Amino acid sequence: MKFVTEKAQIVDSLQNAAAVAERRQTIPILANLRLKTFNGKLEVTATDLEIQIKTFSDLIEIEEEGETTVSARKMSELCRSLPEGENVNFSLSNGKLTVSSSNFHADFATISSDDFPEIEINEEQTPITVESSVLKRLLSKTSFSMASQDVRYYLNGMLLEIEGNKINGVATDGHRLAFSTATTNAVDLDVRNILPRKAVLELSKLLSPNDGTVELLIGASYVDVRSENLSFSSKLIDGKYPDYNKVFPTGEPLPLEISKEILQSALSRASVLSNEKYRGVRFQLSENKLKLTANNPEQESAEEEVDVLYKGSDLEVGFNIGYLLDVLNSIESETVSFEFYGEDSSCIIKEQNSEDDVYVIMPMRL
């Protein structure tokens, strides 16, 4: 294998693949990237046996086609640190991969690509075409609400639901829920799959808002996302996702509207003196006023009163500050809409005049 490239052509490809490679190194080759040259392109593959990523990059020249595997971490870090705009030569000889530029030379140890475990999908998959920006938005608007190490393993991921021409993303950790929906060109489909946490986080970084469309291939055990220079495969979580519609509170809502920026800064100040373990903040609502109170076991406290649009009855309810800030960080509108349903009920948070993204946060006893 022998080829010439420029740093800019391959650096993103190596970085993205290295994020998927298995860091714990239970099987040494899983910590490696497979580099393969053919048809003027470099194919970079990484897998942890649950997720697999393949990226394709154009090269300046291929003198000799071939393939090998090399440390994901070392190769991605090295290429990131190479000077911009300079040609880089790669050549494989006697089990060593040599990387050189005008003033630099390095030899990497390799492992034969014969032992590289590529995920092979042998099941029927349903193809759906989705805008890259739509799928990226769906993932980023919900992923922060996923559980990370819950014994209810089906919560350690995101529900991807396709109903007719609607594509929905749902994530919950049992204390909060994020729901996002968009329209697709799918027709009469009814699909529910749970994407694992790592796949959701990596995909949300890989997808570009400017990339046009991607092909989503959904099967019983795997999902694939493909674009011109990317092929991403992930095992699905085998389990039944809870009926998330039951999480939405019912009854007559008490609506409140507030400036996102004002609430964000007030909550940030309150969090400094909140209980570090529980991070609670008390909302005290009266006509057009919201009083925020936080305290901690050291007898320290913070209080702040802000102007809001609220005409409902007086109400007092507690929430986790971190959950509120996560939602506010994902909201794009300048004004945020809250719906309260009583001191023992969850509240709903939405962007102003939009039903596309809905967030539910359970109350805290303070």
C-alpha positions as YAML, in Angstrom:
chain: A
units: angstrom
residues:
- id: 1
  name: MET
  ca: [0.00, 0.00, 0.00]
- id: 2
  name: LYS
  ca: [1.39, 3.36, -1.03]
- id: 3
  name: PHE
  ca: [-0.47, 6.65, -1.45]
- id: 4
  name: VAL
  ca: [-0.13, 10.43, -1.28]
- id: 5
  name: THR
  ca: [-2.69, 12.71, 0.37]
- id: 6
  name: GLU
  ca: [-3.07, 16.10, 1.96]
- id: 7
  name: LYS
  ca: [-3.94, 16.44, 5.65]
- id: 8
  name: ALA
  ca: [-7.29, 18.16, 4.92]
- id: 9
  name: GLN
  ca: [-8.44, 15.21, 2.78]
- id: 10
  name: ILE
  ca: [-8.22, 12.58, 5.51]
- id: 11
  name: VAL
  ca: [-8.07, 14.25, 8.94]
- id: 12
  name: ASP
  ca: [-11.86, 14.36, 9.55]
- id: 13
  name: SER
  ca: [-12.26, 10.81, 8.31]
- id: 14
  name: LEU
  ca: [-9.61, 9.54, 10.76]
- id: 15
  name: GLN
  ca: [-11.05, 11.58, 13.67]
- id: 16
  name: ASN
  ca: [-14.60, 10.32, 13.12]
- id: 17
  name: ALA
  ca: [-13.51, 6.69, 12.84]
- id: 18
  name: ALA
  ca: [-11.23, 6.92, 15.89]
- id: 19
  name: ALA
  ca: [-14.22, 8.02, 18.02]
- id: 20
  name: VAL
  ca: [-15.92, 4.67, 17.30]
- id: 21
  name: ALA
  ca: [-12.85, 2.41, 17.77]
- id: 22
  name: GLU
  ca: [-12.88, 0.42, 21.02]
- id: 23
  name: ARG
  ca: [-10.65, 2.12, 23.57]
- id: 24
  name: ARG
  ca: [-10.65, -0.62, 26.22]
- id: 25
  name: GLN
  ca: [-8.70, -2.87, 23.88]
- id: 26
  name: THR
  ca: [-10.15, -6.19, 25.08]
- id: 27
  name: ILE
  ca: [-9.42, -7.35, 21.52]
- id: 28
  name: PRO
  ca: [-6.33, -5.42, 20.33]
- id: 29
  name: ILE
  ca: [-7.43, -5.04, 16.70]
- id: 30
  name: LEU
  ca: [-10.61, -3.20, 17.80]
- id: 31
  name: ALA
  ca: [-8.38, -0.30, 18.89]
- id: 32
  name: ASN
  ca: [-7.20, -0.05, 15.28]
- id: 33
  name: LEU
  ca: [-8.52, 1.56, 12.11]
- id: 34
  name: ARG
  ca: [-8.54, -0.42, 8.89]
- id: 35
  name: LEU
  ca: [-7.05, 1.64, 6.04]
- id: 36
  name: LYS
  ca: [-7.85, 0.41, 2.55]
- id: 37
  name: THR
  ca: [-7.04, 2.09, -0.79]
- id: 38
  name: PHE
  ca: [-8.94, 1.52, -4.04]
- id: 39
  name: ASN
  ca: [-10.33, 3.53, -6.98]
- id: 40
  name: GLY
  ca: [-8.50, 6.71, -5.92]
- id: 41
  name: LYS
  ca: [-10.07, 6.68, -2.45]
- id: 42
  name: LEU
  ca: [-9.08, 5.80, 1.10]
- id: 43
  name: GLU
  ca: [-11.63, 3.74, 3.03]
- id: 44
  name: VAL
  ca: [-11.26, 4.05, 6.82]
- id: 45
  name: THR
  ca: [-13.19, 1.52, 8.94]
- id: 46
  name: ALA
  ca: [-13.58, 1.29, 12.72]
- id: 47
  name: THR
  ca: [-15.80, -0.92, 14.88]
- id: 48
  name: ASP
  ca: [-16.44, -1.90, 18.49]
- id: 49
  name: LEU
  ca: [-18.58, -4.87, 17.30]
- id: 50
  name: GLU
  ca: [-21.78, -2.92, 18.12]
- id: 51
  name: ILE
  ca: [-21.18, 0.07, 15.84]
- id: 52
  name: GLN
  ca: [-19.22, 0.33, 12.62]
- id: 53
  name: ILE
  ca: [-18.21, 3.40, 10.65]
- id: 54
  name: LYS
  ca: [-16.75, 3.57, 7.15]
- id: 55
  name: THR
  ca: [-15.63, 6.87, 5.71]
- id: 56
  name: PHE
  ca: [-14.33, 7.52, 2.20]
- id: 57
  name: SER
  ca: [-11.80, 10.21, 1.25]
- id: 58
  name: ASP
  ca: [-10.31, 11.26, -2.07]
- id: 59
  name: LEU
  ca: [-6.52, 10.96, -2.38]
- id: 60
  name: ILE
  ca: [-3.97, 12.81, -4.52]
- id: 61
  name: GLU
  ca: [-2.41, 9.61, -5.85]
- id: 62
  name: ILE
  ca: [-2.37, 5.86, -5.20]
- id: 63
  name: GLU
  ca: [0.89, 4.21, -6.24]
- id: 64
  name: GLU
  ca: [-0.02, 0.80, -4.86]
- id: 65
  name: GLU
  ca: [-3.38, -0.42, -3.54]
- id: 66
  name: GLY
  ca: [-3.57, -2.40, -0.30]
- id: 67
  name: GLU
  ca: [-4.91, -2.49, 3.24]
- id: 68
  name: THR
  ca: [-3.74, -2.73, 6.85]
- id: 69
  name: THR
  ca: [-4.82, -1.75, 10.37]
- id: 70
  name: VAL
  ca: [-3.14, 0.82, 12.60]
- id: 71
  name: SER
  ca: [-3.76, 2.39, 16.03]
- id: 72
  name: ALA
  ca: [-6.85, 4.64, 15.81]
- id: 73
  name: ARG
  ca: [-5.76, 7.00, 18.56]
- id: 74
  name: LYS
  ca: [-2.16, 7.44, 17.41]
- id: 75
  name: MET
  ca: [-2.99, 7.82, 13.71]
- id: 76
  name: SER
  ca: [-5.79, 10.36, 14.25]
- id: 77
  name: GLU
  ca: [-3.70, 12.41, 16.72]
- id: 78
  name: LEU
  ca: [-0.69, 12.40, 14.42]
- id: 79
  name: CYS
  ca: [-2.64, 13.50, 11.34]
- id: 80
  name: ARG
  ca: [-4.38, 16.25, 13.30]
- id: 81
  name: SER
  ca: [-0.98, 17.68, 14.30]
- id: 82
  name: LEU
  ca: [0.53, 17.62, 10.78]
- id: 83
  name: PRO
  ca: [1.08, 21.00, 9.07]
- id: 84
  name: GLU
  ca: [-1.75, 22.33, 6.90]
- id: 85
  name: GLY
  ca: [-1.56, 22.16, 3.13]
- id: 86
  name: GLU
  ca: [1.40, 19.78, 2.98]
- id: 87
  name: ASN
  ca: [1.44, 16.51, 1.06]
- id: 88
  name: VAL
  ca: [1.70, 13.40, 3.26]
- id: 89
  name: ASN
  ca: [3.08, 10.08, 2.02]
- id: 90
  name: PHE
  ca: [1.89, 6.73, 3.38]
- id: 91
  name: SER
  ca: [3.66, 3.47, 2.56]
- id: 92
  name: LEU
  ca: [3.37, -0.05, 3.98]
- id: 93
  name: SER
  ca: [6.47, -2.22, 4.05]
- id: 94
  name: ASN
  ca: [7.42, -5.25, 6.18]
- id: 95
  name: GLY
  ca: [4.54, -4.73, 8.60]
- id: 96
  name: LYS
  ca: [5.35, -1.05, 9.23]
- id: 97
  name: LEU
  ca: [3.26, 1.87, 8.00]
- id: 98
  name: THR
  ca: [5.49, 4.85, 7.28]
- id: 99
  name: VAL
  ca: [3.98, 8.33, 7.31]
- id: 100
  name: SER
  ca: [6.16, 11.17, 6.06]
- id: 101
  name: SER
  ca: [5.97, 14.78, 4.97]
- id: 102
  name: SER
  ca: [8.75, 17.23, 4.03]
- id: 103
  name: ASN
  ca: [10.36, 17.39, 7.49]
- id: 104
  name: PHE
  ca: [8.66, 14.53, 9.32]
- id: 105
  name: HIS
  ca: [8.90, 10.74, 9.34]
- id: 106
  name: ALA
  ca: [7.10, 8.14, 11.53]
- id: 107
  name: ASP
  ca: [6.80, 4.36, 11.53]
- id: 108
  name: PHE
  ca: [3.59, 2.78, 12.86]
- id: 109
  name: ALA
  ca: [3.16, -0.83, 13.99]
- id: 110
  name: THR
  ca: [0.34, -2.58, 12.13]
- id: 111
  name: ILE
  ca: [-1.87, -5.65, 12.52]
- id: 112
  name: SER
  ca: [-2.94, -7.58, 9.44]
- id: 113
  name: SER
  ca: [-6.40, -6.57, 8.22]
- id: 114
  name: ASP
  ca: [-7.24, -10.29, 7.70]
- id: 115
  name: ASP
  ca: [-8.34, -10.41, 11.34]
- id: 116
  name: PHE
  ca: [-10.40, -7.21, 11.27]
- id: 117
  name: PRO
  ca: [-13.99, -8.05, 12.30]
- id: 118
  name: GLU
  ca: [-16.29, -6.30, 9.84]
- id: 119
  name: ILE
  ca: [-19.99, -6.21, 10.71]
- id: 120
  name: GLU
  ca: [-21.98, -8.04, 8.05]
- id: 121
  name: ILE
  ca: [-25.71, -7.35, 7.90]
- id: 122
  name: ASN
  ca: [-27.73, -10.23, 6.49]
- id: 123
  name: GLU
  ca: [-31.25, -9.05, 7.08]
- id: 124
  name: GLU
  ca: [-33.90, -7.24, 5.08]
- id: 125
  name: GLN
  ca: [-33.79, -3.49, 5.61]
- id: 126
  name: THR
  ca: [-36.33, -0.82, 4.73]
- id: 127
  name: PRO
  ca: [-34.75, 2.21, 3.01]
- id: 128
  name: ILE
  ca: [-35.94, 5.74, 3.86]
- id: 129
  name: THR
  ca: [-34.49, 8.97, 2.49]
- id: 130
  name: VAL
  ca: [-34.13, 11.70, 5.11]
- id: 131
  name: GLU
  ca: [-32.58, 15.15, 5.02]
- id: 132
  name: SER
  ca: [-29.26, 15.00, 6.87]
- id: 133
  name: SER
  ca: [-30.17, 18.20, 8.74]
- id: 134
  name: VAL
  ca: [-33.51, 16.70, 9.87]
- id: 135
  name: LEU
  ca: [-31.93, 13.55, 11.29]
- id: 136
  name: LYS
  ca: [-29.13, 15.54, 12.96]
- id: 137
  name: ARG
  ca: [-31.69, 17.87, 14.55]
- id: 138
  name: LEU
  ca: [-33.79, 14.94, 15.79]
- id: 139
  name: LEU
  ca: [-30.76, 13.40, 17.50]
- id: 140
  name: SER
  ca: [-29.39, 16.61, 19.00]
- id: 141
  name: LYS
  ca: [-32.79, 17.74, 20.30]
- id: 142
  name: THR
  ca: [-33.34, 14.53, 22.29]
- id: 143
  name: SER
  ca: [-29.99, 12.83, 23.03]
- id: 144
  name: PHE
  ca: [-29.32, 14.71, 26.30]
- id: 145
  name: SER
  ca: [-32.34, 13.01, 27.89]
- id: 146
  name: MET
  ca: [-31.07, 9.44, 27.32]
- id: 147
  name: ALA
  ca: [-30.09, 7.35, 30.35]
- id: 148
  name: SER
  ca: [-26.43, 6.30, 30.45]
- id: 149
  name: GLN
  ca: [-26.17, 3.21, 32.67]
- id: 150
  name: ASP
  ca: [-29.74, 2.40, 33.62]
- id: 151
  name: VAL
  ca: [-30.63, -1.21, 34.45]
- id: 152
  name: ARG
  ca: [-33.63, -0.62, 32.18]
- id: 153
  name: TYR
  ca: [-31.28, -1.08, 29.22]
- id: 154
  name: TYR
  ca: [-33.86, 0.12, 26.68]
- id: 155
  name: LEU
  ca: [-33.59, 3.63, 28.21]
- id: 156
  name: ASN
  ca: [-29.84, 3.77, 27.39]
- id: 157
  name: GLY
  ca: [-30.67, 4.90, 23.88]
- id: 158
  name: MET
  ca: [-33.14, 6.81, 21.73]
- id: 159
  name: LEU
  ca: [-36.41, 5.59, 20.24]
- id: 160
  name: LEU
  ca: [-36.50, 6.22, 16.49]
- id: 161
  name: GLU
  ca: [-40.11, 6.00, 15.40]
- id: 162
  name: ILE
  ca: [-41.50, 6.30, 11.90]
- id: 163
  name: GLU
  ca: [-45.26, 6.67, 11.57]
- id: 164
  name: GLY
  ca: [-46.49, 7.34, 8.04]
- id: 165
  name: ASN
  ca: [-44.61, 10.44, 6.92]
- id: 166
  name: LYS
  ca: [-43.55, 11.41, 10.45]
- id: 167
  name: ILE
  ca: [-40.16, 10.60, 11.98]
- id: 168
  name: ASN
  ca: [-39.96, 10.96, 15.77]
- id: 169
  name: GLY
  ca: [-37.07, 10.84, 18.23]
- id: 170
  name: VAL
  ca: [-37.79, 10.11, 21.90]
- id: 171
  name: ALA
  ca: [-35.37, 9.85, 24.83]
- id: 172
  name: THR
  ca: [-35.99, 9.52, 28.56]
- id: 173
  name: ASP
  ca: [-34.04, 8.59, 31.68]
- id: 174
  name: GLY
  ca: [-37.16, 8.19, 33.82]
- id: 175
  name: HIS
  ca: [-36.96, 11.74, 35.24]
- id: 176
  name: ARG
  ca: [-37.31, 13.75, 32.03]
- id: 177
  name: LEU
  ca: [-38.34, 13.13, 28.45]
- id: 178
  name: ALA
  ca: [-37.44, 14.78, 25.14]
- id: 179
  name: PHE
  ca: [-39.61, 14.39, 22.03]
- id: 180
  name: SER
  ca: [-38.83, 15.74, 18.56]
- id: 181
  name: THR
  ca: [-40.70, 15.20, 15.30]
- id: 182
  name: ALA
  ca: [-40.21, 15.99, 11.60]
- id: 183
  name: THR
  ca: [-41.73, 15.10, 8.23]
- id: 184
  name: THR
  ca: [-40.13, 12.58, 5.82]
- id: 185
  name: ASN
  ca: [-40.98, 11.20, 2.40]
- id: 186
  name: ALA
  ca: [-41.69, 7.74, 3.88]
- id: 187
  name: VAL
  ca: [-45.14, 6.38, 3.09]
- id: 188
  name: ASP
  ca: [-47.27, 4.13, 5.31]
- id: 189
  name: LEU
  ca: [-44.38, 2.92, 7.43]
- id: 190
  name: ASP
  ca: [-44.75, 1.93, 11.06]
- id: 191
  name: VAL
  ca: [-41.32, 1.31, 12.58]
- id: 192
  name: ARG
  ca: [-39.99, 1.55, 16.15]
- id: 193
  name: ASN
  ca: [-36.31, 0.96, 16.88]
- id: 194
  name: ILE
  ca: [-34.04, 1.83, 19.81]
- id: 195
  name: LEU
  ca: [-30.65, 3.24, 18.80]
- id: 196
  name: PRO
  ca: [-27.91, 2.72, 21.43]
- id: 197
  name: ARG
  ca: [-26.53, 5.76, 23.24]
- id: 198
  name: LYS
  ca: [-23.08, 5.63, 21.61]
- id: 199
  name: ALA
  ca: [-24.58, 5.39, 18.11]
- id: 200
  name: VAL
  ca: [-26.82, 8.41, 18.77]
- id: 201
  name: LEU
  ca: [-23.95, 10.55, 20.07]
- id: 202
  name: GLU
  ca: [-21.58, 9.60, 17.24]
- id: 203
  name: LEU
  ca: [-24.20, 10.03, 14.51]
- id: 204
  name: SER
  ca: [-25.20, 13.47, 15.78]
- id: 205
  name: LYS
  ca: [-21.55, 14.52, 15.36]
- id: 206
  name: LEU
  ca: [-21.10, 12.84, 11.96]
- id: 207
  name: LEU
  ca: [-24.19, 14.20, 10.23]
- id: 208
  name: SER
  ca: [-23.82, 17.59, 8.61]
- id: 209
  name: PRO
  ca: [-26.66, 20.13, 8.36]
- id: 210
  name: ASN
  ca: [-25.47, 20.92, 4.82]
- id: 211
  name: ASP
  ca: [-25.13, 17.41, 3.37]
- id: 212
  name: GLY
  ca: [-28.43, 17.04, 1.52]
- id: 213
  name: THR
  ca: [-30.06, 13.66, 2.05]
- id: 214
  name: VAL
  ca: [-28.93, 10.45, 3.74]
- id: 215
  name: GLU
  ca: [-30.34, 6.96, 3.29]
- id: 216
  name: LEU
  ca: [-31.67, 5.35, 6.44]
- id: 217
  name: LEU
  ca: [-31.85, 1.54, 6.21]
- id: 218
  name: ILE
  ca: [-33.85, 0.00, 9.04]
- id: 219
  name: GLY
  ca: [-33.90, -3.72, 9.82]
- id: 220
  name: ALA
  ca: [-34.91, -5.92, 12.73]
- id: 221
  name: SER
  ca: [-31.48, -5.86, 14.43]
- id: 222
  name: TYR
  ca: [-29.46, -3.17, 12.64]
- id: 223
  name: VAL
  ca: [-29.79, 0.34, 11.31]
- id: 224
  name: ASP
  ca: [-27.58, 1.83, 8.58]
- id: 225
  name: VAL
  ca: [-27.04, 5.47, 7.67]
- id: 226
  name: ARG
  ca: [-25.42, 6.08, 4.30]
- id: 227
  name: SER
  ca: [-24.32, 9.13, 2.38]
- id: 228
  name: GLU
  ca: [-21.77, 9.70, -0.36]
- id: 229
  name: ASN
  ca: [-18.72, 9.46, 1.92]
- id: 230
  name: LEU
  ca: [-20.15, 7.69, 4.97]
- id: 231
  name: SER
  ca: [-21.55, 4.29, 5.90]
- id: 232
  name: PHE
  ca: [-22.58, 3.98, 9.54]
- id: 233
  name: SER
  ca: [-24.02, 0.74, 10.97]
- id: 234
  name: SER
  ca: [-25.29, 0.06, 14.46]
- id: 235
  name: LYS
  ca: [-26.90, -2.81, 16.30]
- id: 236
  name: LEU
  ca: [-30.29, -1.91, 17.71]
- id: 237
  name: ILE
  ca: [-31.25, -2.36, 21.37]
- id: 238
  name: ASP
  ca: [-33.54, -5.37, 21.61]
- id: 239
  name: GLY
  ca: [-36.35, -4.32, 23.91]
- id: 240
  name: LYS
  ca: [-39.75, -2.65, 24.13]
- id: 241
  name: TYR
  ca: [-39.64, 1.08, 24.66]
- id: 242
  name: PRO
  ca: [-42.23, 2.30, 27.19]
- id: 243
  name: ASP
  ca: [-45.35, 4.10, 25.96]
- id: 244
  name: TYR
  ca: [-44.02, 7.64, 26.15]
- id: 245
  name: ASN
  ca: [-47.46, 9.18, 25.55]
- id: 246
  name: LYS
  ca: [-48.37, 8.24, 29.14]
- id: 247
  name: VAL
  ca: [-45.61, 10.57, 30.39]
- id: 248
  name: PHE
  ca: [-47.30, 13.72, 29.10]
- id: 249
  name: PRO
  ca: [-49.33, 15.29, 31.91]
- id: 250
  name: THR
  ca: [-53.08, 15.75, 31.43]
- id: 251
  name: GLY
  ca: [-55.56, 18.31, 32.66]
- id: 252
  name: GLU
  ca: [-55.92, 22.04, 32.22]
- id: 253
  name: PRO
  ca: [-52.45, 23.60, 31.77]
- id: 254
  name: LEU
  ca: [-51.25, 26.76, 33.51]
- id: 255
  name: PRO
  ca: [-49.23, 28.45, 30.73]
- id: 256
  name: LEU
  ca: [-46.19, 30.63, 31.33]
- id: 257
  name: GLU
  ca: [-43.95, 32.47, 28.86]
- id: 258
  name: ILE
  ca: [-40.48, 33.72, 29.73]
- id: 259
  name: SER
  ca: [-37.36, 34.99, 27.99]
- id: 260
  name: LYS
  ca: [-34.96, 32.09, 27.49]
- id: 261
  name: GLU
  ca: [-31.90, 34.22, 28.19]
- id: 262
  name: ILE
  ca: [-33.28, 35.67, 31.45]
- id: 263
  name: LEU
  ca: [-34.28, 32.23, 32.76]
- id: 264
  name: GLN
  ca: [-30.95, 30.65, 31.75]
- id: 265
  name: SER
  ca: [-28.88, 33.25, 33.60]
- id: 266
  name: ALA
  ca: [-31.16, 33.15, 36.67]
- id: 267
  name: LEU
  ca: [-30.91, 29.34, 36.87]
- id: 268
  name: SER
  ca: [-27.12, 29.48, 36.41]
- id: 269
  name: ARG
  ca: [-26.88, 31.82, 39.40]
- id: 270
  name: ALA
  ca: [-29.24, 29.69, 41.49]
- id: 271
  name: SER
  ca: [-27.25, 26.52, 40.69]
- id: 272
  name: VAL
  ca: [-24.17, 27.95, 42.47]
- id: 273
  name: LEU
  ca: [-25.95, 27.74, 45.83]
- id: 274
  name: SER
  ca: [-28.16, 24.72, 45.16]
- id: 275
  name: ASN
  ca: [-27.64, 21.32, 46.79]
- id: 276
  name: GLU
  ca: [-24.72, 19.80, 44.83]
- id: 277
  name: LYS
  ca: [-26.27, 16.32, 44.94]
- id: 278
  name: TYR
  ca: [-29.90, 17.08, 44.08]
- id: 279
  name: ARG
  ca: [-29.53, 20.48, 42.33]
- id: 280
  name: GLY
  ca: [-33.07, 21.54, 43.10]
- id: 281
  name: VAL
  ca: [-34.69, 24.91, 42.43]
- id: 282
  name: ARG
  ca: [-38.11, 26.02, 43.69]
- id: 283
  name: PHE
  ca: [-40.48, 27.82, 41.30]
- id: 284
  name: GLN
  ca: [-43.00, 30.09, 43.07]
- id: 285
  name: LEU
  ca: [-45.52, 31.43, 40.58]
- id: 286
  name: SER
  ca: [-47.91, 34.34, 41.00]
- id: 287
  name: GLU
  ca: [-49.45, 36.70, 38.46]
- id: 288
  name: ASN
  ca: [-46.70, 37.72, 36.00]
- id: 289
  name: LYS
  ca: [-43.98, 36.85, 38.56]
- id: 290
  name: LEU
  ca: [-41.67, 33.88, 38.97]
- id: 291
  name: LYS
  ca: [-39.57, 33.60, 42.12]
- id: 292
  name: LEU
  ca: [-36.66, 31.15, 41.98]
- id: 293
  name: THR
  ca: [-35.21, 29.81, 45.24]
- id: 294
  name: ALA
  ca: [-32.27, 27.46, 45.80]
- id: 295
  name: ASN
  ca: [-30.49, 26.40, 49.00]
- id: 296
  name: ASN
  ca: [-28.00, 23.84, 50.26]
- id: 297
  name: PRO
  ca: [-27.11, 21.95, 53.48]
- id: 298
  name: GLU
  ca: [-24.59, 24.70, 54.43]
- id: 299
  name: GLN
  ca: [-27.58, 27.03, 55.04]
- id: 300
  name: GLU
  ca: [-26.69, 29.07, 51.95]
- id: 301
  name: SER
  ca: [-29.48, 30.24, 49.67]
- id: 302
  name: ALA
  ca: [-30.24, 32.27, 46.56]
- id: 303
  name: GLU
  ca: [-33.46, 34.01, 45.54]
- id: 304
  name: GLU
  ca: [-34.36, 35.79, 42.33]
- id: 305
  name: GLU
  ca: [-37.59, 37.24, 41.00]
- id: 306
  name: VAL
  ca: [-38.20, 37.57, 37.26]
- id: 307
  name: ASP
  ca: [-41.03, 38.99, 35.16]
- id: 308
  name: VAL
  ca: [-43.04, 36.46, 33.17]
- id: 309
  name: LEU
  ca: [-46.33, 36.17, 31.33]
- id: 310
  name: TYR
  ca: [-48.49, 34.12, 33.72]
- id: 311
  name: LYS
  ca: [-52.18, 34.50, 34.58]
- id: 312
  name: GLY
  ca: [-52.80, 31.19, 36.39]
- id: 313
  name: SER
  ca: [-53.30, 30.46, 40.08]
- id: 314
  name: ASP
  ca: [-50.41, 30.69, 42.56]
- id: 315
  name: LEU
  ca: [-48.21, 27.61, 42.37]
- id: 316
  name: GLU
  ca: [-45.08, 26.24, 44.04]
- id: 317
  name: VAL
  ca: [-43.10, 23.38, 42.45]
- id: 318
  name: GLY
  ca: [-39.48, 22.13, 42.47]
- id: 319
  name: PHE
  ca: [-37.29, 20.98, 39.56]
- id: 320
  name: ASN
  ca: [-33.75, 19.82, 38.87]
- id: 321
  name: ILE
  ca: [-31.74, 22.83, 37.61]
- id: 322
  name: GLY
  ca: [-29.55, 20.68, 35.35]
- id: 323
  name: TYR
  ca: [-32.59, 19.25, 33.54]
- id: 324
  name: LEU
  ca: [-34.02, 22.74, 32.98]
- id: 325
  name: LEU
  ca: [-30.71, 24.09, 31.64]
- id: 326
  name: ASP
  ca: [-30.32, 21.11, 29.27]
- id: 327
  name: VAL
  ca: [-33.71, 21.88, 27.74]
- id: 328
  name: LEU
  ca: [-33.02, 25.62, 27.48]
- id: 329
  name: ASN
  ca: [-29.70, 24.91, 25.75]
- id: 330
  name: SER
  ca: [-31.52, 22.95, 23.03]
- id: 331
  name: ILE
  ca: [-34.27, 25.54, 22.48]
- id: 332
  name: GLU
  ca: [-33.67, 28.03, 19.68]
- id: 333
  name: SER
  ca: [-36.51, 30.54, 20.17]
- id: 334
  name: GLU
  ca: [-35.98, 33.64, 22.30]
- id: 335
  name: THR
  ca: [-39.14, 32.95, 24.31]
- id: 336
  name: VAL
  ca: [-39.85, 29.65, 26.09]
- id: 337
  name: SER
  ca: [-43.33, 28.29, 26.82]
- id: 338
  name: PHE
  ca: [-44.00, 26.32, 30.03]
- id: 339
  name: GLU
  ca: [-47.16, 24.40, 30.90]
- id: 340
  name: PHE
  ca: [-47.70, 23.57, 34.58]
- id: 341
  name: TYR
  ca: [-50.23, 21.04, 35.84]
- id: 342
  name: GLY
  ca: [-49.90, 21.35, 39.63]
- id: 343
  name: GLU
  ca: [-47.18, 20.97, 42.24]
- id: 344
  name: ASP
  ca: [-47.09, 17.16, 42.00]
- id: 345
  name: SER
  ca: [-47.22, 16.95, 38.20]
- id: 346
  name: SER
  ca: [-44.61, 17.15, 35.49]
- id: 347
  name: CYS
  ca: [-44.27, 20.33, 33.49]
- id: 348
  name: ILE
  ca: [-44.02, 20.67, 29.71]
- id: 349
  name: ILE
  ca: [-41.51, 22.98, 28.02]
- id: 350
  name: LYS
  ca: [-41.70, 23.99, 24.35]
- id: 351
  name: GLU
  ca: [-40.37, 26.55, 21.94]
- id: 352
  name: GLN
  ca: [-42.78, 29.42, 21.46]
- id: 353
  name: ASN
  ca: [-45.49, 28.58, 18.87]
- id: 354
  name: SER
  ca: [-43.99, 25.16, 18.04]
- id: 355
  name: GLU
  ca: [-45.10, 21.60, 18.71]
- id: 356
  name: ASP
  ca: [-42.10, 19.96, 16.97]
- id: 357
  name: ASP
  ca: [-40.01, 19.66, 20.15]
- id: 358
  name: VAL
  ca: [-41.64, 18.90, 23.48]
- id: 359
  name: TYR
  ca: [-39.84, 18.37, 26.82]
- id: 360
  name: VAL
  ca: [-41.29, 16.89, 29.99]
- id: 361
  name: ILE
  ca: [-39.61, 17.29, 33.40]
- id: 362
  name: MET
  ca: [-40.81, 15.55, 36.55]
- id: 363
  name: PRO
  ca: [-41.12, 17.64, 39.71]
- id: 364
  name: MET
  ca: [-38.78, 17.34, 42.75]
- id: 365
  name: ARG
  ca: [-39.78, 17.39, 46.39]
- id: 366
  name: LEU
  ca: [-37.78, 20.19, 48.05]
...
